[in-house]
């Protein structure tokens, strides 16, 4: 099942909670830049590395052939890049899911206004902090 098919099923079931969408991943994938390592150490291996905006490493893909006589640089790059793209796509789903989850969790807590030296940005038990006059969540 493709990501788009999954999204269609989610919408058909009327599920409306915040989620990462295929459109978001597609937009991010359009910003991925690939670099290559061809035949490192004289091998028959080709590596493709995927970077978001050319800076943030996401994933790699490889290709290799058994016989040096069968090595073709462009074919190796194509195969390695396809593998890197699949891995980068999966990594973006993971990272975007984590980002969304973090945003949703932070909305459940109020900023800690009791003790500025608290090591937590959000205090999970603000009432306990107020009762003691300082944050109970120190390192």
PyMOL commands that place a pseudoatom at each C-alpha (Angstrom):
pseudoatom trace, name=CA, resn=UNK, resi=1, chain=A, elem=C, hetatm=0, pos=[0.000, 0.000, 0.000]
pseudoatom trace, name=CA, resn=UNK, resi=2, chain=A, elem=C, hetatm=0, pos=[1.390, 3.401, -0.922]
pseudoatom trace, name=CA, resn=UNK, resi=3, chain=A, elem=C, hetatm=0, pos=[1.446, 6.437, 1.368]
pseudoatom trace, name=CA, resn=UNK, resi=4, chain=A, elem=C, hetatm=0, pos=[-1.246, 8.056, -0.770]
pseudoatom trace, name=CA, resn=UNK, resi=5, chain=A, elem=C, hetatm=0, pos=[-3.488, 4.994, -0.523]
pseudoatom trace, name=CA, resn=UNK, resi=6, chain=A, elem=C, hetatm=0, pos=[-3.049, 4.990, 3.250]
pseudoatom trace, name=CA, resn=UNK, resi=7, chain=A, elem=C, hetatm=0, pos=[-3.959, 8.682, 3.425]
pseudoatom trace, name=CA, resn=UNK, resi=8, chain=A, elem=C, hetatm=0, pos=[-7.062, 8.028, 1.311]
pseudoatom trace, name=CA, resn=UNK, resi=9, chain=A, elem=C, hetatm=0, pos=[-8.172, 5.318, 3.755]
pseudoatom trace, name=CA, resn=UNK, resi=10, chain=A, elem=C, hetatm=0, pos=[-7.536, 7.609, 6.732]
pseudoatom trace, name=CA, resn=UNK, resi=11, chain=A, elem=C, hetatm=0, pos=[-9.688, 10.327, 5.165]
pseudoatom trace, name=CA, resn=UNK, resi=12, chain=A, elem=C, hetatm=0, pos=[-12.415, 7.847, 4.185]
pseudoatom trace, name=CA, resn=UNK, resi=13, chain=A, elem=C, hetatm=0, pos=[-12.660, 6.736, 7.825]
pseudoatom trace, name=CA, resn=UNK, resi=14, chain=A, elem=C, hetatm=0, pos=[-13.081, 10.345, 8.936]
pseudoatom trace, name=CA, resn=UNK, resi=15, chain=A, elem=C, hetatm=0, pos=[-9.918, 10.360, 11.037]
pseudoatom trace, name=CA, resn=UNK, resi=16, chain=A, elem=C, hetatm=0, pos=[-9.005, 13.990, 11.613]
pseudoatom trace, name=CA, resn=UNK, resi=17, chain=A, elem=C, hetatm=0, pos=[-6.315, 14.039, 14.307]
pseudoatom trace, name=CA, resn=UNK, resi=18, chain=A, elem=C, hetatm=0, pos=[-3.066, 15.818, 13.473]
pseudoatom trace, name=CA, resn=UNK, resi=19, chain=A, elem=C, hetatm=0, pos=[-0.789, 13.659, 11.343]
pseudoatom trace, name=CA, resn=UNK, resi=20, chain=A, elem=C, hetatm=0, pos=[2.092, 13.777, 8.912]
pseudoatom trace, name=CA, resn=UNK, resi=21, chain=A, elem=C, hetatm=0, pos=[0.791, 13.711, 5.358]
pseudoatom trace, name=CA, resn=UNK, resi=22, chain=A, elem=C, hetatm=0, pos=[2.205, 12.321, 2.129]
pseudoatom trace, name=CA, resn=UNK, resi=23, chain=A, elem=C, hetatm=0, pos=[2.154, 15.870, 0.747]
pseudoatom trace, name=CA, resn=UNK, resi=24, chain=A, elem=C, hetatm=0, pos=[4.491, 17.030, 3.537]
pseudoatom trace, name=CA, resn=UNK, resi=25, chain=A, elem=C, hetatm=0, pos=[6.932, 14.189, 2.891]
pseudoatom trace, name=CA, resn=UNK, resi=26, chain=A, elem=C, hetatm=0, pos=[6.779, 14.819, -0.856]
pseudoatom trace, name=CA, resn=UNK, resi=27, chain=A, elem=C, hetatm=0, pos=[7.590, 18.497, -0.295]
pseudoatom trace, name=CA, resn=UNK, resi=28, chain=A, elem=C, hetatm=0, pos=[10.568, 17.598, 1.890]
pseudoatom trace, name=CA, resn=UNK, resi=29, chain=A, elem=C, hetatm=0, pos=[11.775, 14.970, -0.585]
pseudoatom trace, name=CA, resn=UNK, resi=30, chain=A, elem=C, hetatm=0, pos=[11.851, 17.648, -3.284]
pseudoatom trace, name=CA, resn=UNK, resi=31, chain=A, elem=C, hetatm=0, pos=[14.527, 19.372, -1.195]
pseudoatom trace, name=CA, resn=UNK, resi=32, chain=A, elem=C, hetatm=0, pos=[16.796, 16.305, -0.936]
pseudoatom trace, name=CA, resn=UNK, resi=33, chain=A, elem=C, hetatm=0, pos=[20.219, 16.524, -2.573]
pseudoatom trace, name=CA, resn=UNK, resi=34, chain=A, elem=C, hetatm=0, pos=[22.344, 13.458, -3.324]
pseudoatom trace, name=CA, resn=UNK, resi=35, chain=A, elem=C, hetatm=0, pos=[26.103, 13.017, -3.219]
pseudoatom trace, name=CA, resn=UNK, resi=36, chain=A, elem=C, hetatm=0, pos=[27.984, 9.968, -4.469]
pseudoatom trace, name=CA, resn=UNK, resi=37, chain=A, elem=C, hetatm=0, pos=[31.055, 7.919, -3.694]
pseudoatom trace, name=CA, resn=UNK, resi=38, chain=A, elem=C, hetatm=0, pos=[32.019, 5.783, -6.675]
pseudoatom trace, name=CA, resn=UNK, resi=39, chain=A, elem=C, hetatm=0, pos=[34.360, 2.808, -6.331]
pseudoatom trace, name=CA, resn=UNK, resi=40, chain=A, elem=C, hetatm=0, pos=[35.926, 3.723, -2.973]
pseudoatom trace, name=CA, resn=UNK, resi=41, chain=A, elem=C, hetatm=0, pos=[39.209, 1.874, -2.441]
pseudoatom trace, name=CA, resn=UNK, resi=42, chain=A, elem=C, hetatm=0, pos=[38.913, 0.450, -5.946]
pseudoatom trace, name=CA, resn=UNK, resi=43, chain=A, elem=C, hetatm=0, pos=[35.810, -1.567, -5.058]
pseudoatom trace, name=CA, resn=UNK, resi=44, chain=A, elem=C, hetatm=0, pos=[32.773, -2.111, -7.276]
pseudoatom trace, name=CA, resn=UNK, resi=45, chain=A, elem=C, hetatm=0, pos=[30.559, -0.290, -4.781]
pseudoatom trace, name=CA, resn=UNK, resi=46, chain=A, elem=C, hetatm=0, pos=[28.697, 2.980, -5.254]
pseudoatom trace, name=CA, resn=UNK, resi=47, chain=A, elem=C, hetatm=0, pos=[27.234, 4.960, -2.361]
pseudoatom trace, name=CA, resn=UNK, resi=48, chain=A, elem=C, hetatm=0, pos=[24.544, 7.614, -2.600]
pseudoatom trace, name=CA, resn=UNK, resi=49, chain=A, elem=C, hetatm=0, pos=[23.967, 9.895, 0.398]
pseudoatom trace, name=CA, resn=UNK, resi=50, chain=A, elem=C, hetatm=0, pos=[20.742, 11.903, 0.808]
pseudoatom trace, name=CA, resn=UNK, resi=51, chain=A, elem=C, hetatm=0, pos=[20.849, 15.330, 2.473]
pseudoatom trace, name=CA, resn=UNK, resi=52, chain=A, elem=C, hetatm=0, pos=[17.868, 17.563, 3.231]
pseudoatom trace, name=CA, resn=UNK, resi=53, chain=A, elem=C, hetatm=0, pos=[18.626, 20.996, 1.763]
pseudoatom trace, name=CA, resn=UNK, resi=54, chain=A, elem=C, hetatm=0, pos=[22.097, 19.689, 0.968]
pseudoatom trace, name=CA, resn=UNK, resi=55, chain=A, elem=C, hetatm=0, pos=[23.083, 19.933, 4.652]
pseudoatom trace, name=CA, resn=UNK, resi=56, chain=A, elem=C, hetatm=0, pos=[21.179, 17.575, 6.955]
pseudoatom trace, name=CA, resn=UNK, resi=57, chain=A, elem=C, hetatm=0, pos=[22.103, 13.923, 6.433]
pseudoatom trace, name=CA, resn=UNK, resi=58, chain=A, elem=C, hetatm=0, pos=[19.107, 11.615, 6.114]
pseudoatom trace, name=CA, resn=UNK, resi=59, chain=A, elem=C, hetatm=0, pos=[20.176, 8.266, 4.663]
pseudoatom trace, name=CA, resn=UNK, resi=60, chain=A, elem=C, hetatm=0, pos=[22.371, 6.337, 2.263]
pseudoatom trace, name=CA, resn=UNK, resi=61, chain=A, elem=C, hetatm=0, pos=[21.927, 3.708, -0.397]
pseudoatom trace, name=CA, resn=UNK, resi=62, chain=A, elem=C, hetatm=0, pos=[24.418, 1.384, -2.032]
pseudoatom trace, name=CA, resn=UNK, resi=63, chain=A, elem=C, hetatm=0, pos=[24.937, -0.679, -5.107]
pseudoatom trace, name=CA, resn=UNK, resi=64, chain=A, elem=C, hetatm=0, pos=[27.695, -3.097, -6.015]
pseudoatom trace, name=CA, resn=UNK, resi=65, chain=A, elem=C, hetatm=0, pos=[28.540, -5.732, -8.554]
pseudoatom trace, name=CA, resn=UNK, resi=66, chain=A, elem=C, hetatm=0, pos=[30.556, -8.888, -8.083]
pseudoatom trace, name=CA, resn=UNK, resi=67, chain=A, elem=C, hetatm=0, pos=[32.709, -8.570, -11.175]
pseudoatom trace, name=CA, resn=UNK, resi=68, chain=A, elem=C, hetatm=0, pos=[34.652, -5.360, -11.921]
pseudoatom trace, name=CA, resn=UNK, resi=69, chain=A, elem=C, hetatm=0, pos=[33.988, -6.006, -15.616]
pseudoatom trace, name=CA, resn=UNK, resi=70, chain=A, elem=C, hetatm=0, pos=[30.279, -5.459, -14.975]
pseudoatom trace, name=CA, resn=UNK, resi=71, chain=A, elem=C, hetatm=0, pos=[30.779, -2.130, -13.196]
pseudoatom trace, name=CA, resn=UNK, resi=72, chain=A, elem=C, hetatm=0, pos=[28.947, 0.798, -14.773]
pseudoatom trace, name=CA, resn=UNK, resi=73, chain=A, elem=C, hetatm=0, pos=[29.169, 4.119, -12.937]
pseudoatom trace, name=CA, resn=UNK, resi=74, chain=A, elem=C, hetatm=0, pos=[25.808, 5.531, -14.039]
pseudoatom trace, name=CA, resn=UNK, resi=75, chain=A, elem=C, hetatm=0, pos=[23.950, 2.302, -13.347]
pseudoatom trace, name=CA, resn=UNK, resi=76, chain=A, elem=C, hetatm=0, pos=[25.577, 2.124, -9.911]
pseudoatom trace, name=CA, resn=UNK, resi=77, chain=A, elem=C, hetatm=0, pos=[24.566, 5.715, -9.148]
pseudoatom trace, name=CA, resn=UNK, resi=78, chain=A, elem=C, hetatm=0, pos=[20.991, 5.106, -10.295]
pseudoatom trace, name=CA, resn=UNK, resi=79, chain=A, elem=C, hetatm=0, pos=[20.595, 2.008, -8.130]
pseudoatom trace, name=CA, resn=UNK, resi=80, chain=A, elem=C, hetatm=0, pos=[22.270, 3.586, -5.079]
pseudoatom trace, name=CA, resn=UNK, resi=81, chain=A, elem=C, hetatm=0, pos=[20.228, 6.784, -5.426]
pseudoatom trace, name=CA, resn=UNK, resi=82, chain=A, elem=C, hetatm=0, pos=[16.957, 4.855, -5.618]
pseudoatom trace, name=CA, resn=UNK, resi=83, chain=A, elem=C, hetatm=0, pos=[17.873, 3.016, -2.408]
pseudoatom trace, name=CA, resn=UNK, resi=84, chain=A, elem=C, hetatm=0, pos=[18.938, 6.284, -0.724]
pseudoatom trace, name=CA, resn=UNK, resi=85, chain=A, elem=C, hetatm=0, pos=[15.664, 7.948, -1.749]
pseudoatom trace, name=CA, resn=UNK, resi=86, chain=A, elem=C, hetatm=0, pos=[13.589, 5.126, -0.246]
pseudoatom trace, name=CA, resn=UNK, resi=87, chain=A, elem=C, hetatm=0, pos=[15.622, 5.280, 2.970]
pseudoatom trace, name=CA, resn=UNK, resi=88, chain=A, elem=C, hetatm=0, pos=[15.404, 9.101, 3.097]
pseudoatom trace, name=CA, resn=UNK, resi=89, chain=A, elem=C, hetatm=0, pos=[11.633, 8.947, 2.593]
pseudoatom trace, name=CA, resn=UNK, resi=90, chain=A, elem=C, hetatm=0, pos=[11.304, 6.527, 5.513]
pseudoatom trace, name=CA, resn=UNK, resi=91, chain=A, elem=C, hetatm=0, pos=[13.577, 8.698, 7.686]
pseudoatom trace, name=CA, resn=UNK, resi=92, chain=A, elem=C, hetatm=0, pos=[11.516, 11.811, 6.927]
pseudoatom trace, name=CA, resn=UNK, resi=93, chain=A, elem=C, hetatm=0, pos=[8.326, 10.042, 8.030]
pseudoatom trace, name=CA, resn=UNK, resi=94, chain=A, elem=C, hetatm=0, pos=[10.102, 9.106, 11.254]
pseudoatom trace, name=CA, resn=UNK, resi=95, chain=A, elem=C, hetatm=0, pos=[11.522, 12.588, 11.891]
pseudoatom trace, name=CA, resn=UNK, resi=96, chain=A, elem=C, hetatm=0, pos=[8.315, 14.424, 11.002]
pseudoatom trace, name=CA, resn=UNK, resi=97, chain=A, elem=C, hetatm=0, pos=[6.314, 12.037, 13.192]
pseudoatom trace, name=CA, resn=UNK, resi=98, chain=A, elem=C, hetatm=0, pos=[8.624, 12.738, 16.109]
pseudoatom trace, name=CA, resn=UNK, resi=99, chain=A, elem=C, hetatm=0, pos=[8.399, 16.491, 15.490]
pseudoatom trace, name=CA, resn=UNK, resi=100, chain=A, elem=C, hetatm=0, pos=[4.606, 16.407, 15.428]
pseudoatom trace, name=CA, resn=UNK, resi=101, chain=A, elem=C, hetatm=0, pos=[4.458, 14.238, 18.550]
pseudoatom trace, name=CA, resn=UNK, resi=102, chain=A, elem=C, hetatm=0, pos=[6.783, 16.661, 20.380]
pseudoatom trace, name=CA, resn=UNK, resi=103, chain=A, elem=C, hetatm=0, pos=[4.629, 19.632, 19.376]
pseudoatom trace, name=CA, resn=UNK, resi=104, chain=A, elem=C, hetatm=0, pos=[1.465, 17.897, 20.540]
pseudoatom trace, name=CA, resn=UNK, resi=105, chain=A, elem=C, hetatm=0, pos=[3.017, 16.919, 23.875]
pseudoatom trace, name=CA, resn=UNK, resi=106, chain=A, elem=C, hetatm=0, pos=[4.323, 20.434, 24.534]
pseudoatom trace, name=CA, resn=UNK, resi=107, chain=A, elem=C, hetatm=0, pos=[0.786, 21.778, 24.166]
pseudoatom trace, name=CA, resn=UNK, resi=108, chain=A, elem=C, hetatm=0, pos=[-0.274, 19.629, 27.145]
pseudoatom trace, name=CA, resn=UNK, resi=109, chain=A, elem=C, hetatm=0, pos=[2.060, 21.428, 29.588]
pseudoatom trace, name=CA, resn=UNK, resi=110, chain=A, elem=C, hetatm=0, pos=[2.093, 25.013, 30.775]
pseudoatom trace, name=CA, resn=UNK, resi=111, chain=A, elem=C, hetatm=0, pos=[5.397, 26.906, 30.761]
pseudoatom trace, name=CA, resn=UNK, resi=112, chain=A, elem=C, hetatm=0, pos=[7.100, 26.721, 34.147]
pseudoatom trace, name=CA, resn=UNK, resi=113, chain=A, elem=C, hetatm=0, pos=[6.739, 30.199, 35.642]
pseudoatom trace, name=CA, resn=UNK, resi=114, chain=A, elem=C, hetatm=0, pos=[7.663, 29.227, 39.210]
pseudoatom trace, name=CA, resn=UNK, resi=115, chain=A, elem=C, hetatm=0, pos=[11.419, 28.637, 39.089]
pseudoatom trace, name=CA, resn=UNK, resi=116, chain=A, elem=C, hetatm=0, pos=[13.539, 29.932, 36.222]
pseudoatom trace, name=CA, resn=UNK, resi=117, chain=A, elem=C, hetatm=0, pos=[16.359, 27.569, 37.171]
pseudoatom trace, name=CA, resn=UNK, resi=118, chain=A, elem=C, hetatm=0, pos=[14.233, 24.492, 36.485]
pseudoatom trace, name=CA, resn=UNK, resi=119, chain=A, elem=C, hetatm=0, pos=[15.965, 22.205, 33.980]
pseudoatom trace, name=CA, resn=UNK, resi=120, chain=A, elem=C, hetatm=0, pos=[12.656, 21.478, 32.244]
pseudoatom trace, name=CA, resn=UNK, resi=121, chain=A, elem=C, hetatm=0, pos=[11.112, 23.968, 29.862]
pseudoatom trace, name=CA, resn=UNK, resi=122, chain=A, elem=C, hetatm=0, pos=[7.654, 22.708, 30.782]
pseudoatom trace, name=CA, resn=UNK, resi=123, chain=A, elem=C, hetatm=0, pos=[6.788, 21.599, 34.271]
pseudoatom trace, name=CA, resn=UNK, resi=124, chain=A, elem=C, hetatm=0, pos=[4.616, 18.485, 34.396]
pseudoatom trace, name=CA, resn=UNK, resi=125, chain=A, elem=C, hetatm=0, pos=[3.437, 19.278, 37.951]
pseudoatom trace, name=CA, resn=UNK, resi=126, chain=A, elem=C, hetatm=0, pos=[3.201, 23.042, 38.330]
pseudoatom trace, name=CA, resn=UNK, resi=127, chain=A, elem=C, hetatm=0, pos=[1.014, 22.746, 41.461]
pseudoatom trace, name=CA, resn=UNK, resi=128, chain=A, elem=C, hetatm=0, pos=[3.782, 20.860, 43.293]
pseudoatom trace, name=CA, resn=UNK, resi=129, chain=A, elem=C, hetatm=0, pos=[6.254, 23.545, 42.288]
pseudoatom trace, name=CA, resn=UNK, resi=130, chain=A, elem=C, hetatm=0, pos=[3.999, 26.274, 43.674]
pseudoatom trace, name=CA, resn=UNK, resi=131, chain=A, elem=C, hetatm=0, pos=[3.409, 24.378, 46.914]
pseudoatom trace, name=CA, resn=UNK, resi=132, chain=A, elem=C, hetatm=0, pos=[7.140, 23.980, 47.581]
pseudoatom trace, name=CA, resn=UNK, resi=133, chain=A, elem=C, hetatm=0, pos=[8.071, 27.367, 46.211]
pseudoatom trace, name=CA, resn=UNK, resi=134, chain=A, elem=C, hetatm=0, pos=[10.482, 25.844, 43.699]
pseudoatom trace, name=CA, resn=UNK, resi=135, chain=A, elem=C, hetatm=0, pos=[10.543, 23.318, 40.931]
pseudoatom trace, name=CA, resn=UNK, resi=136, chain=A, elem=C, hetatm=0, pos=[10.601, 19.688, 42.091]
pseudoatom trace, name=CA, resn=UNK, resi=137, chain=A, elem=C, hetatm=0, pos=[12.094, 18.555, 38.784]
pseudoatom trace, name=CA, resn=UNK, resi=138, chain=A, elem=C, hetatm=0, pos=[15.736, 19.468, 39.271]
pseudoatom trace, name=CA, resn=UNK, resi=139, chain=A, elem=C, hetatm=0, pos=[18.524, 17.360, 37.839]
for i in range(1, 139): cmd.bond("trace and resi %d" % i, "trace and resi %d" % (i + 1))
show_as sticks, trace
zoom trace
